[in-house]
């Protein structure tokens, strides 16, 4: 129990950190890629407005100020910008020398009119014309990517010709990819470091819960053992009374209550023992078919007394690695539960078979019932949960048997679940791995 709790704490913390890192890395890299594209589009817009050439940027920089009658802007006038005036000024005037691009002009029929590859070394004139022709014939409008690292823009001129400008974004995407790898590496290292820290400190984090669970288990164990003595004394006193005065309905009632209390104490101790982390149950090869059949046959008189239709379909020679007493108890608990809650003249089905892959044993107990609890049936396995208190009083249930059944299934590396089958049939399905020799 402690290991499971600690494991869940570590898993929850690591999953939360993982999701946060994914969100942060995703946003950073998404914005970075968008920035690369945005910078390429800005350069393409300038080139498109100037027929494929950069204007004299120093003059262009102060053009608007001249038009307004103001003197040209200088680097020192740009101190209010985020990256500083000098950096922004230098970036602007250096753009023509840092940008790698080429352009091709085509007529309305797609024939090449003019080509300029003087600003790029990776593309020849013939390659540029071939690329431009492909983009022109593809029917793409305005802008897009060619081969994922050439950003292009189409500009239709008044004379019917089309200017296609391609800008090489490989340098920007190379830097963006490196940033992606660096952030992924940092995230990986962070996850490993966080895992170590969370694992080391998880013991302290769950310590209060562990202490509460340990006290609860000690209380159940101590109370169970303490209850055995007075129950034995009461049973002995009843024996004496019956020897002196004979059996009466009162002594029989006392015996019935003693039997119920003994069953409750037994189940509580079994549940506590199954959940004890330091309990190492020694498993051996077990013929589960025989164990289930033995338990099922013992309930045949009960089924006959209640006029129930009792069906058994138990496959032979299904072996698991388990504890014989625990599997017998698991089978008896589920069958007894079906007998108690089966509707009058209803049906109880017992089935044991292998799954389609032959690696798991599937033990199923189903019964008809007057009503099935609403909502999540997993609550039936909670301790002391009873869907119908009045019905439980009549059948003698305490709401702990299914909890014990789940503890036994889990201790054998398996699982148990409850399912509805229509409106008046409930199924309890236990899945346990078969022995390795049989699985192979």
The 8 nearest C-alpha neighbors of each residue, nearest first, counted from 0:
[[1, 3, 2, 276, 4, 274, 275, 209],
 [2, 0, 4, 3, 5, 209, 276, 6],
 [1, 3, 5, 4, 0, 6, 276, 7],
 [4, 2, 6, 0, 1, 5, 7, 8],
 [5, 3, 1, 7, 6, 2, 0, 8],
 [4, 6, 8, 2, 7, 3, 1, 9],
 [5, 7, 3, 9, 4, 8, 2, 10],
 [8, 6, 10, 4, 5, 9, 11, 3],
 [7, 9, 5, 11, 6, 10, 12, 4],
 [10, 8, 12, 6, 7, 11, 13, 197],
 [9, 11, 7, 13, 8, 12, 14, 6],
 [12, 10, 14, 8, 9, 13, 7, 15],
 [11, 13, 15, 9, 14, 10, 8, 16],
 [14, 12, 16, 10, 15, 11, 17, 9],
 [13, 15, 17, 11, 16, 12, 10, 18],
 [16, 14, 12, 18, 13, 17, 11, 19],
 [15, 17, 13, 19, 14, 18, 20, 12],
 [16, 18, 14, 20, 15, 19, 13, 21],
 [19, 17, 21, 15, 16, 20, 22, 14],
 [18, 20, 16, 22, 17, 21, 23, 15],
 [21, 19, 23, 17, 22, 18, 24, 16],
 [20, 22, 18, 24, 19, 23, 25, 17],
 [21, 23, 25, 19, 20, 24, 26, 18],
 [24, 22, 20, 26, 25, 21, 27, 19],
 [25, 23, 27, 21, 26, 22, 20, 28],
 [24, 26, 22, 28, 23, 27, 21, 29],
 [25, 27, 29, 23, 24, 28, 30, 22],
 [28, 26, 24, 30, 29, 25, 31, 23],
 [27, 29, 31, 30, 25, 26, 24, 32],
 [28, 30, 26, 32, 31, 27, 25, 33],
 [29, 31, 33, 27, 28, 32, 34, 26],
 [30, 32, 28, 34, 33, 29, 27, 35],
 [33, 31, 35, 29, 34, 30, 28, 175],
 [32, 34, 30, 36, 31, 35, 37, 29],
 [33, 35, 37, 31, 32, 36, 30, 38],
 [36, 34, 32, 38, 33, 37, 171, 39],
 [35, 37, 39, 33, 34, 38, 40, 32],
 [36, 38, 34, 40, 39, 35, 33, 41],
 [37, 39, 41, 35, 40, 36, 34, 42],
 [38, 40, 36, 42, 37, 41, 43, 35],
 [41, 39, 43, 37, 42, 38, 44, 36],
 [42, 40, 38, 44, 39, 43, 37, 45],
 [41, 43, 45, 39, 40, 44, 46, 38],
 [44, 42, 40, 46, 45, 41, 47, 39],
 [43, 45, 47, 41, 46, 42, 40, 48],
 [46, 44, 42, 48, 43, 47, 49, 41],
 [47, 45, 51, 43, 49, 52, 44, 48],
 [46, 48, 44, 50, 49, 45, 51, 43],
 [47, 49, 45, 46, 50, 44, 51, 43],
 [48, 50, 46, 47, 52, 51, 45, 53],
 [51, 49, 47, 52, 48, 46, 162, 53],
 [50, 52, 46, 47, 49, 102, 164, 53],
 [53, 51, 46, 49, 50, 54, 47, 45],
 [52, 54, 46, 95, 55, 49, 45, 51],
 [55, 53, 56, 52, 59, 49, 58, 45],
 [54, 56, 58, 57, 59, 53, 92, 60],
 [55, 57, 59, 92, 58, 54, 60, 91],
 [58, 56, 60, 59, 55, 92, 61, 91],
 [57, 59, 60, 56, 55, 61, 62, 71],
 [60, 58, 56, 62, 61, 57, 55, 54],
 [59, 61, 57, 58, 62, 56, 72, 71],
 [62, 60, 71, 72, 64, 59, 63, 58],
 [61, 63, 59, 65, 64, 60, 58, 66],
 [64, 62, 66, 65, 61, 67, 60, 59],
 [63, 65, 69, 67, 61, 66, 62, 71],
 [66, 64, 68, 62, 69, 67, 63, 70],
 [65, 67, 63, 64, 68, 62, 69, 61],
 [68, 66, 64, 65, 69, 63, 62, 70],
 [67, 69, 65, 66, 64, 70, 63, 71],
 [68, 70, 64, 65, 67, 71, 66, 63],
 [69, 71, 65, 64, 72, 68, 61, 67],
 [72, 70, 61, 64, 65, 73, 69, 62],
 [73, 71, 61, 76, 70, 74, 60, 64],
 [72, 74, 76, 75, 71, 77, 88, 61],
 [75, 73, 84, 85, 76, 77, 88, 72],
 [74, 76, 77, 73, 84, 78, 85, 72],
 [77, 75, 73, 74, 78, 72, 84, 79],
 [78, 76, 84, 79, 75, 74, 80, 83],
 [79, 77, 84, 83, 80, 76, 75, 74],
 [78, 80, 77, 81, 83, 84, 76, 82],
 [81, 79, 83, 78, 82, 77, 84, 87],
 [80, 82, 83, 79, 78, 84, 87, 77],
 [83, 81, 80, 86, 87, 84, 85, 78],
 [82, 84, 78, 80, 81, 86, 85, 87],
 [83, 85, 77, 78, 74, 87, 86, 75],
 [84, 86, 88, 74, 87, 83, 89, 75],
 [87, 85, 89, 88, 84, 83, 90, 82],
 [88, 86, 90, 84, 89, 85, 91, 83],
 [87, 89, 85, 91, 86, 90, 74, 84],
 [88, 90, 86, 92, 91, 87, 93, 85],
 [91, 89, 87, 93, 88, 92, 86, 94],
 [92, 90, 88, 89, 94, 93, 87, 56],
 [91, 93, 56, 89, 94, 90, 57, 88],
 [94, 92, 90, 96, 91, 95, 89, 97],
 [93, 95, 97, 91, 96, 92, 98, 90],
 [96, 94, 98, 97, 93, 53, 92, 56],
 [95, 97, 94, 93, 98, 99, 92, 118],
 [98, 96, 94, 95, 93, 99, 90, 118],
 [97, 99, 95, 96, 94, 100, 166, 167],
 [100, 98, 119, 167, 118, 166, 97, 101],
 [101, 99, 166, 165, 118, 119, 167, 98],
 [102, 100, 116, 165, 115, 164, 118, 119],
 [103, 101, 164, 115, 163, 165, 114, 51],
 [102, 104, 114, 163, 113, 162, 131, 115],
 [105, 103, 162, 113, 112, 161, 111, 163],
 [106, 104, 111, 112, 110, 161, 109, 160],
 [105, 107, 160, 109, 108, 110, 161, 112],
 [106, 108, 160, 109, 159, 105, 161, 110],
 [109, 107, 106, 110, 105, 160, 111, 159],
 [108, 110, 105, 106, 107, 111, 132, 135],
 [111, 109, 105, 106, 108, 112, 107, 132],
 [110, 112, 105, 113, 104, 109, 106, 128],
 [113, 111, 105, 104, 110, 106, 114, 103],
 [112, 114, 104, 103, 111, 115, 105, 102],
 [115, 113, 103, 102, 104, 116, 124, 112],
 [114, 116, 102, 101, 117, 103, 113, 124],
 [117, 115, 101, 118, 119, 124, 114, 123],
 [116, 118, 115, 119, 101, 120, 100, 114],
 [117, 119, 116, 100, 99, 101, 120, 115],
 [120, 118, 99, 100, 116, 117, 121, 101],
 [119, 121, 122, 118, 123, 117, 116, 99],
 [120, 122, 119, 123, 116, 167, 99, 126],
 [123, 121, 120, 126, 127, 119, 124, 116],
 [124, 122, 126, 125, 127, 116, 121, 120],
 [123, 125, 127, 126, 116, 128, 122, 114],
 [124, 126, 128, 127, 123, 129, 122, 130],
 [127, 125, 129, 123, 128, 124, 122, 130],
 [126, 128, 124, 130, 125, 129, 123, 131],
 [127, 129, 131, 125, 126, 130, 132, 124],
 [130, 128, 126, 132, 127, 131, 125, 133],
 [129, 131, 127, 133, 132, 128, 126, 134],
 [132, 130, 128, 134, 133, 129, 135, 127],
 [131, 133, 135, 129, 130, 134, 128, 136],
 [134, 132, 130, 136, 131, 135, 137, 129],
 [133, 135, 137, 131, 132, 136, 130, 139],
 [134, 136, 132, 133, 137, 131, 138, 109],
 [137, 135, 133, 138, 134, 132, 109, 139],
 [136, 138, 134, 135, 139, 133, 132, 140],
 [137, 139, 136, 135, 140, 134, 133, 141],
 [140, 138, 137, 134, 141, 135, 142, 143],
 [139, 141, 142, 138, 153, 143, 152, 135],
 [140, 142, 153, 152, 139, 154, 143, 151],
 [143, 141, 152, 151, 140, 153, 144, 139],
 [142, 144, 151, 150, 152, 145, 141, 139],
 [145, 143, 150, 147, 149, 151, 146, 148],
 [144, 146, 149, 147, 150, 148, 143, 151],
 [145, 147, 148, 149, 144, 150, 130, 143],
 [148, 146, 145, 144, 149, 150, 168, 169],
 [147, 149, 168, 169, 146, 167, 150, 145],
 [150, 148, 167, 145, 166, 144, 168, 165],
 [149, 151, 144, 166, 165, 143, 148, 145],
 [152, 150, 165, 164, 142, 143, 144, 166],
 [151, 153, 142, 141, 164, 163, 154, 43],
 [154, 152, 163, 141, 162, 142, 155, 161],
 [153, 155, 162, 161, 156, 163, 152, 47],
 [156, 154, 161, 160, 162, 159, 153, 157],
 [155, 157, 160, 158, 159, 161, 154, 162],
 [156, 158, 159, 155, 160, 161, 154, 107],
 [157, 159, 156, 160, 155, 106, 161, 107],
 [160, 158, 157, 156, 107, 106, 155, 161],
 [161, 159, 106, 156, 107, 105, 158, 155],
 [160, 162, 155, 105, 104, 154, 156, 106],
 [161, 163, 104, 154, 153, 103, 155, 164],
 [162, 164, 153, 103, 102, 152, 104, 161],
 [165, 163, 102, 151, 152, 101, 162, 103],
 [166, 164, 151, 101, 100, 150, 149, 102],
 [165, 167, 100, 150, 149, 99, 151, 168],
 [166, 168, 149, 99, 169, 100, 148, 150],
 [169, 167, 148, 171, 170, 149, 172, 166],
 [170, 168, 172, 148, 171, 167, 173, 149],
 [169, 171, 173, 168, 172, 174, 167, 175],
 [172, 170, 174, 168, 173, 169, 35, 175],
 [171, 173, 175, 169, 174, 170, 176, 168],
 [172, 174, 170, 176, 171, 175, 169, 177],
 [173, 175, 177, 171, 172, 176, 178, 170],
 [174, 176, 172, 178, 173, 177, 171, 179],
 [177, 175, 179, 173, 178, 174, 172, 180],
 [176, 178, 174, 180, 179, 175, 181, 173],
 [177, 179, 181, 175, 176, 180, 182, 174],
 [180, 178, 176, 182, 177, 181, 183, 28],
 [179, 181, 183, 177, 178, 182, 184, 176],
 [182, 180, 178, 184, 183, 179, 177, 185],
 [181, 183, 185, 179, 184, 180, 186, 178],
 [184, 182, 186, 180, 181, 185, 187, 179],
 [185, 183, 181, 187, 182, 186, 180, 188],
 [184, 186, 182, 188, 187, 183, 189, 181],
 [187, 185, 189, 183, 184, 188, 182, 190],
 [188, 186, 184, 190, 189, 185, 183, 191],
 [187, 189, 191, 185, 190, 186, 192, 184],
 [190, 188, 186, 192, 187, 191, 193, 185],
 [189, 191, 193, 187, 188, 192, 194, 186],
 [192, 190, 194, 188, 193, 189, 187, 195],
 [193, 191, 189, 195, 194, 190, 188, 196],
 [192, 194, 190, 196, 195, 191, 189, 197],
 [193, 195, 191, 197, 192, 196, 198, 190],
 [194, 196, 198, 192, 193, 197, 199, 191],
 [197, 195, 193, 199, 198, 194, 200, 192],
 [198, 196, 194, 200, 199, 201, 195, 193],
 [197, 199, 201, 195, 196, 200, 194, 9],
 [198, 200, 196, 197, 201, 195, 202, 203],
 [199, 201, 197, 202, 203, 198, 196, 204],
 [202, 200, 204, 198, 203, 197, 199, 205],
 [201, 203, 200, 204, 205, 206, 199, 5],
 [204, 202, 206, 201, 200, 205, 207, 199],
 [203, 205, 201, 202, 206, 200, 207, 8],
 [204, 206, 208, 202, 203, 207, 209, 201],
 [205, 207, 203, 209, 208, 204, 202, 210],
 [208, 206, 210, 209, 205, 211, 204, 203],
 [207, 209, 211, 205, 210, 206, 212, 204],
 [210, 208, 206, 212, 211, 207, 205, 213],
 [209, 211, 213, 207, 208, 212, 206, 214],
 [212, 210, 208, 214, 209, 213, 215, 207],
 [213, 211, 215, 209, 214, 210, 216, 208],
 [212, 214, 210, 216, 215, 211, 209, 217],
 [215, 213, 217, 211, 212, 216, 218, 210],
 [214, 216, 212, 218, 213, 217, 211, 219],
 [217, 215, 219, 213, 218, 214, 271, 220],
 [218, 216, 214, 220, 219, 215, 221, 213],
 [217, 219, 215, 221, 216, 220, 222, 214],
 [220, 218, 216, 222, 217, 221, 223, 215],
 [219, 221, 217, 223, 218, 222, 268, 216],
 [222, 220, 218, 224, 223, 219, 217, 225],
 [221, 223, 225, 219, 224, 220, 218, 226],
 [224, 222, 220, 226, 264, 221, 225, 219],
 [223, 225, 221, 227, 226, 222, 220, 228],
 [224, 226, 222, 227, 223, 228, 221, 229],
 [227, 225, 223, 224, 228, 229, 222, 230],
 [226, 228, 230, 224, 225, 229, 231, 223],
 [227, 229, 231, 230, 226, 225, 232, 224],
 [230, 228, 232, 231, 226, 227, 233, 225],
 [231, 229, 233, 227, 232, 228, 234, 226],
 [230, 232, 234, 228, 229, 233, 227, 235],
 [233, 231, 229, 235, 234, 230, 236, 228],
 [234, 232, 236, 230, 235, 231, 229, 237],
 [233, 235, 231, 237, 232, 236, 230, 238],
 [234, 236, 238, 232, 237, 233, 231, 239],
 [237, 235, 239, 233, 238, 234, 232, 240],
 [238, 236, 240, 234, 239, 235, 241, 233],
 [237, 239, 235, 241, 236, 240, 242, 234],
 [240, 238, 236, 242, 237, 241, 243, 235],
 [239, 241, 237, 243, 242, 238, 244, 236],
 [240, 242, 245, 246, 238, 244, 239, 243],
 [243, 241, 239, 240, 245, 244, 238, 246],
 [244, 242, 240, 241, 245, 239, 238, 246],
 [245, 243, 241, 240, 242, 246, 247, 239],
 [246, 244, 241, 242, 243, 247, 240, 250],
 [247, 245, 241, 250, 244, 248, 251, 242],
 [248, 246, 249, 250, 251, 245, 241, 244],
 [247, 249, 251, 250, 252, 246, 253, 254],
 [250, 248, 252, 247, 251, 253, 246, 254],
 [249, 251, 253, 247, 252, 248, 254, 246],
 [250, 252, 254, 248, 249, 253, 255, 247],
 [251, 253, 249, 255, 250, 254, 248, 256],
 [254, 252, 250, 256, 251, 255, 257, 249],
 [255, 253, 257, 251, 252, 256, 258, 250],
 [256, 254, 252, 258, 253, 257, 251, 259],
 [255, 257, 259, 253, 258, 254, 260, 252],
 [258, 256, 254, 260, 259, 255, 261, 253],
 [257, 259, 261, 255, 256, 260, 254, 262],
 [260, 258, 256, 262, 257, 261, 263, 255],
 [259, 261, 263, 257, 262, 258, 264, 256],
 [260, 262, 258, 264, 259, 263, 257, 265],
 [263, 261, 259, 265, 260, 264, 258, 266],
 [262, 264, 260, 266, 265, 261, 267, 259],
 [265, 263, 267, 261, 223, 266, 262, 260],
 [266, 264, 262, 268, 263, 267, 261, 269],
 [265, 267, 269, 263, 268, 264, 270, 262],
 [268, 266, 264, 270, 269, 265, 263, 271],
 [267, 269, 271, 265, 270, 266, 272, 220],
 [270, 268, 266, 272, 267, 271, 273, 265],
 [271, 269, 267, 273, 403, 268, 272, 266],
 [272, 270, 268, 274, 269, 273, 216, 267],
 [271, 273, 269, 275, 274, 270, 268, 278],
 [274, 272, 270, 271, 275, 406, 269, 410],
 [273, 275, 271, 272, 276, 0, 270, 406],
 [276, 274, 272, 278, 277, 273, 271, 0],
 [277, 275, 278, 0, 274, 1, 2, 279],
 [276, 278, 275, 279, 274, 272, 280, 273],
 [279, 277, 275, 276, 280, 272, 273, 274],
 [280, 278, 277, 281, 276, 275, 282, 273],
 [281, 279, 282, 278, 322, 410, 321, 273],
 [280, 282, 279, 283, 322, 321, 320, 278],
 [283, 281, 321, 322, 320, 280, 284, 285],
 [284, 282, 320, 321, 285, 322, 281, 319],
 [283, 285, 320, 319, 321, 318, 286, 282],
 [286, 284, 319, 318, 287, 320, 321, 283],
 [287, 285, 318, 288, 289, 317, 316, 290],
 [286, 288, 290, 289, 318, 317, 285, 291],
 [289, 287, 291, 286, 317, 290, 315, 316],
 [288, 290, 292, 287, 286, 291, 293, 315],
 [291, 289, 287, 293, 292, 288, 327, 294],
 [290, 292, 294, 288, 293, 289, 330, 295],
 [293, 291, 295, 289, 294, 290, 296, 288],
 [292, 294, 290, 296, 291, 295, 289, 297],
 [293, 295, 291, 297, 292, 296, 331, 330],
 [294, 296, 292, 297, 293, 298, 291, 334],
 [297, 295, 298, 299, 293, 294, 292, 300],
 [296, 298, 294, 295, 299, 293, 300, 301],
 [299, 297, 301, 296, 295, 300, 302, 294],
 [298, 300, 302, 296, 301, 297, 303, 295],
 [301, 299, 303, 302, 298, 304, 297, 296],
 [300, 302, 304, 298, 299, 303, 305, 338],
 [301, 303, 307, 299, 305, 300, 304, 306],
 [304, 302, 306, 300, 305, 301, 307, 299],
 [305, 303, 301, 302, 306, 300, 307, 299],
 [304, 306, 302, 303, 307, 301, 344, 343],
 [307, 305, 303, 344, 304, 302, 308, 343],
 [308, 306, 344, 302, 345, 305, 346, 309],
 [307, 309, 346, 345, 347, 310, 306, 344],
 [308, 310, 347, 307, 346, 348, 302, 311],
 [311, 309, 348, 349, 347, 308, 312, 346],
 [312, 310, 349, 350, 348, 313, 309, 295],
 [311, 313, 350, 349, 351, 314, 310, 348],
 [314, 312, 351, 350, 311, 315, 288, 352],
 [315, 313, 352, 351, 288, 312, 316, 317],
 [314, 316, 288, 317, 313, 289, 352, 286],
 [317, 315, 288, 318, 286, 314, 287, 289],
 [318, 316, 288, 287, 315, 286, 319, 314],
 [317, 319, 286, 285, 287, 434, 433, 316],
 [320, 318, 433, 434, 285, 321, 284, 287],
 [319, 321, 284, 283, 434, 282, 285, 433],
 [320, 322, 282, 283, 319, 285, 411, 323],
 [321, 323, 282, 325, 324, 326, 283, 281],
 [322, 324, 326, 325, 327, 321, 285, 290],
 [325, 323, 327, 326, 322, 328, 329, 290],
 [324, 326, 328, 322, 327, 323, 329, 407],
 [327, 325, 329, 323, 328, 324, 330, 322],
 [328, 326, 324, 330, 325, 329, 290, 331],
 [327, 329, 325, 331, 326, 330, 332, 324],
 [330, 328, 326, 404, 332, 327, 331, 325],
 [331, 329, 327, 333, 328, 332, 291, 326],
 [332, 330, 328, 334, 329, 333, 335, 294],
 [331, 333, 335, 329, 330, 334, 328, 336],
 [334, 332, 336, 330, 335, 331, 337, 329],
 [335, 333, 337, 331, 336, 332, 330, 338],
 [334, 336, 338, 332, 337, 333, 331, 339],
 [335, 337, 333, 339, 334, 338, 332, 340],
 [338, 336, 334, 335, 340, 339, 341, 366],
 [339, 337, 335, 341, 336, 340, 334, 302],
 [340, 338, 336, 337, 341, 394, 335, 396],
 [339, 341, 337, 338, 368, 336, 342, 394],
 [342, 340, 368, 367, 338, 366, 337, 339],
 [341, 343, 368, 345, 369, 367, 344, 340],
 [342, 344, 345, 341, 305, 307, 306, 368],
 [345, 343, 307, 306, 342, 305, 346, 308],
 [344, 346, 342, 307, 343, 367, 341, 308],
 [345, 347, 308, 366, 367, 307, 309, 348],
 [346, 348, 366, 309, 365, 308, 310, 337],
 [349, 347, 310, 365, 364, 311, 309, 366],
 [350, 348, 311, 364, 363, 312, 310, 347],
 [349, 351, 312, 363, 313, 362, 311, 348],
 [352, 350, 362, 313, 361, 314, 363, 312],
 [353, 351, 361, 314, 360, 313, 354, 350],
 [354, 352, 360, 357, 359, 361, 355, 358],
 [353, 355, 357, 356, 359, 360, 361, 358],
 [354, 356, 357, 353, 358, 359, 352, 360],
 [357, 355, 358, 354, 359, 353, 438, 360],
 [356, 358, 354, 353, 355, 359, 438, 360],
 [357, 359, 438, 356, 433, 432, 354, 360],
 [360, 358, 432, 433, 431, 354, 353, 357],
 [359, 361, 353, 431, 430, 352, 433, 432],
 [360, 362, 430, 352, 351, 429, 353, 363],
 [363, 361, 351, 429, 350, 428, 360, 430],
 [362, 364, 428, 350, 427, 349, 429, 351],
 [365, 363, 349, 427, 348, 426, 350, 334],
 [366, 364, 426, 348, 425, 347, 427, 363],
 [367, 365, 347, 346, 341, 424, 337, 425],
 [366, 368, 424, 341, 423, 346, 345, 342],
 [369, 367, 342, 341, 423, 370, 424, 340],
 [368, 370, 342, 423, 367, 371, 341, 340],
 [371, 369, 368, 423, 372, 422, 424, 367],
 [370, 372, 373, 423, 368, 422, 369, 425],
 [373, 371, 386, 370, 374, 376, 375, 387],
 [372, 374, 371, 375, 376, 386, 370, 419],
 [375, 373, 376, 372, 378, 377, 371, 379],
 [374, 376, 377, 378, 373, 372, 379, 417],
 [377, 375, 378, 379, 417, 374, 418, 372],
 [376, 378, 379, 375, 380, 417, 416, 381],
 [379, 377, 376, 380, 381, 375, 384, 374],
 [378, 380, 377, 381, 376, 384, 401, 385],
 [379, 381, 402, 401, 378, 377, 382, 405],
 [382, 380, 378, 384, 379, 402, 383, 399],
 [381, 383, 399, 384, 402, 398, 380, 401],
 [384, 382, 398, 399, 397, 385, 381, 402],
 [385, 383, 398, 382, 381, 379, 386, 378],
 [386, 384, 398, 387, 388, 383, 391, 379],
 [385, 387, 372, 388, 384, 379, 391, 390],
 [388, 386, 390, 385, 389, 391, 372, 392],
 [389, 387, 391, 390, 385, 392, 386, 393],
 [388, 390, 392, 391, 387, 393, 394, 385],
 [389, 391, 393, 387, 388, 392, 394, 340],
 [392, 390, 396, 388, 394, 389, 393, 395],
 [391, 393, 395, 389, 390, 394, 388, 396],
 [392, 394, 390, 391, 395, 389, 396, 388],
 [395, 393, 391, 392, 396, 339, 390, 340],
 [396, 394, 392, 393, 391, 397, 259, 390],
 [395, 397, 391, 394, 398, 392, 399, 393],
 [396, 398, 399, 383, 395, 391, 263, 400],
 [397, 399, 383, 384, 385, 396, 400, 382],
 [398, 400, 382, 383, 402, 397, 401, 403],
 [399, 401, 403, 402, 398, 332, 404, 266],
 [402, 400, 404, 380, 403, 399, 405, 379],
 [403, 401, 380, 399, 405, 404, 400, 382],
 [402, 404, 406, 400, 270, 401, 405, 407],
 [405, 403, 401, 329, 407, 402, 406, 408],
 [404, 406, 408, 402, 407, 403, 415, 409],
 [405, 407, 403, 409, 404, 408, 273, 410],
 [408, 406, 410, 404, 405, 409, 403, 325],
 [409, 407, 413, 405, 411, 414, 410, 406],
 [408, 410, 413, 412, 406, 411, 407, 414],
 [409, 411, 407, 408, 412, 406, 273, 413],
 [412, 410, 408, 409, 413, 321, 407, 431],
 [413, 411, 409, 410, 431, 408, 432, 414],
 [414, 412, 431, 409, 408, 430, 411, 432],
 [413, 415, 430, 408, 409, 429, 431, 416],
 [416, 414, 429, 428, 405, 430, 408, 427],
 [415, 417, 428, 427, 418, 429, 377, 414],
 [416, 418, 427, 426, 376, 428, 377, 419],
 [419, 417, 426, 425, 420, 427, 416, 376],
 [418, 420, 425, 421, 424, 426, 417, 422],
 [421, 419, 424, 425, 418, 422, 426, 423],
 [420, 422, 423, 424, 419, 425, 371, 418],
 [421, 423, 424, 420, 371, 419, 370, 425],
 [424, 422, 368, 367, 421, 369, 370, 371],
 [423, 425, 367, 420, 366, 421, 368, 422],
 [424, 426, 419, 365, 420, 366, 418, 367],
 [427, 425, 365, 418, 417, 364, 428, 419],
 [426, 428, 417, 364, 363, 416, 365, 418],
 [429, 427, 363, 416, 415, 362, 426, 417],
 [428, 430, 415, 362, 414, 361, 363, 431],
 [429, 431, 361, 413, 414, 360, 359, 415],
 [430, 432, 413, 360, 359, 433, 412, 429],
 [433, 431, 359, 360, 358, 413, 319, 434],
 [434, 432, 319, 359, 358, 318, 360, 438],
 [433, 435, 319, 320, 437, 436, 318, 438],
 [436, 434, 438, 437, 439, 433, 319, 358],
 [435, 437, 439, 434, 438, 433, 318, 319],
 [436, 438, 439, 434, 435, 433, 318, 358],
 [439, 437, 435, 358, 436, 357, 434, 433],
 [438, 436, 437, 435, 358, 434, 357, 433]]
